[in-house]
Amino acid sequence: MNVPEDRRYTDQHEWGLVEGGRLRVGITDYAQDALGDVVFVDLPAVGNQIGAGETVAEVESTKSLAEVYAPVGGTIVNVNSALKTTPELINHDPYGEGWFIVIEPDDPAAIDAMLDAAAYRALIG
């Protein structure tokens, strides 16, 4: 499984990439593999306030329906609208074009509490 070193991770299989104080969020290679072929994604609206651990998106695949959780609390400042018409980007490029949202964190220090790549690798063993 691909686990890039430049990101932080959650035990629910979300990743976060810090970009200029904001956090770009997606699901990991492990998660997309477990889901199977993604066929639909329900994304939140830009401007929504979210709390850490709250559901921010739903992913429907050929196998199941899964929720995506906010790794940190804050304001949603961007969503990947390409996923509405091309949800399979999540399967093909989970760490690139398959991202979900960008969060402006209420507490940037909360990002430090996320797992680093080594800890996430240990989790998925």
RODRENFI-421339 format. One record per residue: residue in one letter; residue number from 1; x, y, z of N, C-alpha, C in turn. Coordinates in steps of 0.02 Angstrom, whole numbers. Example, Ala and Ser with C-alpha at 12.3 -4.5 7.8 and 13.67 -1.06 7.14 Angstrom:
! residues 2
DRENVO aa   i    n_u    n_v    n_w   ca_u   ca_v   ca_w    c_u    c_v    c_w
DRENVO  A   1    660   -284    390    615   -225    390    660   -165    390
DRENVO  S   2    642   -112    354    684    -53    357    645      2    394
//
This chain:
! residues 125
DRENVO aa   i    n_u    n_v    n_w   ca_u   ca_v   ca_w    c_u    c_v    c_w
DRENVO  M   1     42    -60      0      0      0      0     44     63      0
DRENVO  N   2     23    111    -38     59    174    -43     40    218     17
DRENVO  V   3     90    241     55     80    286    113    131    342    107
DRENVO  P   4    115    397     73    163    451     65    186    481    132
DRENVO  E   5    250    497    134    281    525    195    260    597    210
DRENVO  D   6    236    633    158    222    705    167    153    720    195
DRENVO  R   7    117    669    218     49    678    244     42    653    315
DRENVO  R   8    -13    672    345    -33    646    410    -95    603    398
DRENVO  Y   9   -110    558    445   -163    509    435   -207    502    497
DRENVO  T  10   -267    473    487   -311    458    543   -319    382    548
DRENVO  D  11   -344    359    605   -356    288    612   -420    266    574
DRENVO  Q  12   -455    315    544   -513    300    502   -495    302    427
DRENVO  H  13   -430    307    413   -403    302    345   -412    364    301
DRENVO  E  14   -414    422    334   -411    485    297   -338    509    298
DRENVO  W  15   -320    547    247   -254    579    247   -264    655    246
DRENVO  G  16   -213    690    269   -214    763    266   -146    788    243
DRENVO  L  17   -146    835    197    -84    866    172    -88    940    187
DRENVO  V  18    -39    965    225    -37   1036    243    -13   1077    184
DRENVO  E  19    -53   1127    166    -38   1172    111    -53   1243    133
DRENVO  G  20     -1   1281    149    -11   1351    168    -56   1359    229
DRENVO  G  21    -51   1316    278    -91   1320    338   -159   1286    333
DRENVO  R  22   -177   1266    273   -240   1229    263   -226   1155    256
DRENVO  L  23   -278   1114    263   -270   1042    260   -312   1013    204
DRENVO  R  24   -278    986    153   -312    950     98   -325    879    124
DRENVO  V  25   -385    853    115   -406    790    145   -430    742     92
DRENVO  G  26   -413    679    100   -438    626     56   -438    560     95
DRENVO  I  27   -451    506     59   -446    440     91   -384    405     65
DRENVO  T  28   -359    360    105   -296    327     89   -304    273     35
DRENVO  D  29   -248    252     10   -245    197    -39   -277    135     -8
DRENVO  Y  30   -262    123     56   -290     66     92   -367     70     91
DRENVO  A  31   -394    129    106   -467    138    109   -500    129     40
DRENVO  Q  32   -471    159    -11   -502    153    -77   -499     81   -102
DRENVO  D  33   -446     45    -84   -439    -25   -104   -493    -67    -69
DRENVO  A  34   -505    -53     -5   -555    -90     33   -626    -76      6
DRENVO  L  35   -637    -15    -17   -703      4    -43   -720    -29   -110
DRENVO  G  36   -670    -37   -151   -683    -61   -219   -698     -1   -264
DRENVO  D  37   -730    -13   -319   -743     39   -369   -792     92   -342
DRENVO  V  38   -768    154   -337   -810    208   -312   -855    232   -369
DRENVO  V  39   -920    238   -353   -969    258   -405  -1004    324   -390
DRENVO  F  40  -1000    348   -327  -1034    411   -309  -1001    440   -246
DRENVO  V  41   -997    507   -244   -970    542   -186  -1017    600   -170
DRENVO  D  42  -1036    605   -106  -1076    661    -82  -1030    706    -42
DRENVO  L  43  -1019    768    -67   -973    815    -36  -1010    870      0
DRENVO  P  44   -979    901     51  -1010    956     86  -1005   1021     46
DRENVO  A  45  -1036   1073     73  -1033   1138     40   -974   1178     67
DRENVO  V  46   -945   1218     23   -893   1265     44   -924   1313     95
DRENVO  G  47   -887   1327    147   -912   1372    199   -939   1336    260
DRENVO  N  48   -953   1271    254   -978   1232    311   -926   1231    367
DRENVO  Q  49   -949   1239    428   -908   1230    488   -913   1157    508
DRENVO  I  50   -857   1125    522   -858   1055    542   -815   1045    604
DRENVO  G  51   -833    995    642   -794    976    700   -751    916    684
DRENVO  A  52   -697    908    720   -654    850    711   -695    787    723
DRENVO  G  53   -689    739    678   -725    676    684   -794    675    654
DRENVO  E  54   -818    733    632   -884    736    600   -881    709    529
DRENVO  T  55   -936    681    506   -941    658    437   -940    717    390
DRENVO  V  56   -895    716    340   -891    770    292   -907    748    221
DRENVO  A  57   -910    682    210   -926    657    143   -949    584    150
DRENVO  E  58   -985    563     99  -1004    492     94   -980    466     27
DRENVO  V  59   -954    405     28   -928    373    -32   -966    309    -44
DRENVO  E  60   -996    303   -103  -1031    243   -121   -988    204   -171
DRENVO  S  61   -980    140   -157   -941     98   -202   -982     38   -222
DRENVO  T  62   -953     -4   -263   -988    -65   -283   -995   -113   -225
DRENVO  K  63   -956   -103   -171   -958   -147   -113   -998   -119    -55
DRENVO  S  64   -995    -53    -44  -1025    -26     17  -1033     50     13
DRENVO  L  65  -1059     78     68  -1064    149     78  -1019    166    137
DRENVO  A  66   -976    215    130   -929    233    184   -932    307    197
DRENVO  E  67   -920    325    259   -916    395    278   -844    417    282
DRENVO  V  68   -833    480    266   -767    511    272   -773    562    328
DRENVO  Y  69   -725    561    375   -728    603    434   -676    659    431
DRENVO  A  70   -693    715    461   -646    771    465   -591    755    514
DRENVO  P  71   -528    759    492   -474    745    539   -462    801    589
DRENVO  V  72   -484    862    571   -479    920    616   -543    962    607
DRENVO  G  73   -557   1004    656   -614   1049    650   -594   1112    612
DRENVO  G  74   -643   1144    580   -628   1205    544   -682   1221    493
DRENVO  T  75   -662   1261    444   -708   1282    391   -687   1250    325
DRENVO  I  76   -735   1224    289   -721   1195    223   -713   1253    174
DRENVO  V  77   -653   1258    145   -639   1313     99   -636   1292     26
DRENVO  N  78   -636   1227     13   -635   1203    -56   -659   1131    -56
DRENVO  V  79   -693   1111   -110   -713   1041   -121   -692   1021   -191
DRENVO  N  80   -679    958   -200   -658    932   -265   -719    916   -306
DRENVO  S  81   -745    965   -342   -806    956   -381   -798    905   -437
DRENVO  A  82   -736    891   -457   -724    840   -509   -749    771   -488
DRENVO  L  83   -753    759   -422   -776    693   -399   -849    681   -413
DRENVO  K  84   -888    734   -424   -959    726   -439   -969    690   -505
DRENVO  T  85   -928    706   -555   -935    674   -620   -884    619   -632
DRENVO  T  86   -830    618   -593   -777    568   -602   -756    540   -535
DRENVO  P  87   -802    505   -499   -785    479   -433   -729    428   -433
DRENVO  E  88   -718    397   -491   -665    347   -495   -595    376   -485
DRENVO  L  89   -589    442   -485   -524    473   -469   -499    450   -401
DRENVO  I  90   -545    435   -357   -525    412   -290   -488    346   -295
DRENVO  N  91   -510    302   -339   -475    238   -349   -410    246   -387
DRENVO  H  92   -410    288   -437   -351    295   -481   -296    337   -451
DRENVO  D  93   -313    387   -410   -263    434   -384   -285    460   -315
DRENVO  P  94   -287    416   -264   -314    437   -199   -274    494   -166
DRENVO  Y  95   -210    500   -181   -169    552   -149   -159    613   -193
DRENVO  G  96   -190    613   -252   -183    669   -298   -251    695   -318
DRENVO  E  97   -273    680   -378   -335    706   -405   -397    680   -367
DRENVO  G  98   -390    630   -325   -446    601   -289   -458    632   -220
DRENVO  W  99   -429    691   -207   -441    724   -142   -514    745   -135
DRENVO  F 100   -536    758    -73   -607    774    -59   -618    848    -44
DRENVO  I 101   -586    872      9   -599    940     34   -534    973     57
DRENVO  V 102   -538   1039     66   -484   1077     98   -516   1112    158
DRENVO  I 103   -483   1105    216   -508   1133    279   -460   1188    302
DRENVO  E 104   -489   1244    323   -452   1296    360   -461   1278    434
DRENVO  P 105   -409   1249    466   -418   1224    534   -429   1279    585
DRENVO  D 106   -474   1264    633   -484   1309    690   -421   1310    733
DRENVO  D 107   -390   1251    740   -329   1244    781   -277   1206    740
DRENVO  P 108   -231   1243    706   -181   1209    665   -139   1157    703
DRENVO  A 109   -132   1165    767    -94   1117    807   -127   1048    808
DRENVO  A 110   -192   1045    794   -228    981    793   -200    935    739
DRENVO  I 111   -171    963    687   -142    923    633    -85    880    661
DRENVO  D 112    -48    908    708      9    872    738    -13    809    775
DRENVO  A 113    -77    807    796   -102    749    833   -118    690    786
DRENVO  M 114   -120    703    721   -134    650    673    -73    603    668
DRENVO  L 115    -84    543    643    -31    494    636     18    514    581
DRENVO  D 116     82    499    592    130    508    537    128    445    494
DRENVO  A 117    166    445    440    164    389    392    184    323    425
DRENVO  A 118    235    324    468    257    262    501    203    234    546
DRENVO  A 119    170    277    584    117    255    629     58    228    589
DRENVO  Y 120     42    260    533    -14    235    492      4    167    461
DRENVO  R 121     66    159    438     87     95    410     81     40    463
DRENVO  A 122     99     56    526     93      8    579     20    -11    592
DRENVO  L 123    -25     39    586    -96     28    596   -125    -21    545
DRENVO  I 124   -106    -12    482   -135    -55    429    -95   -119    421
DRENVO  G 125    -36   -123    454      5   -182    459     13   -221    398
//
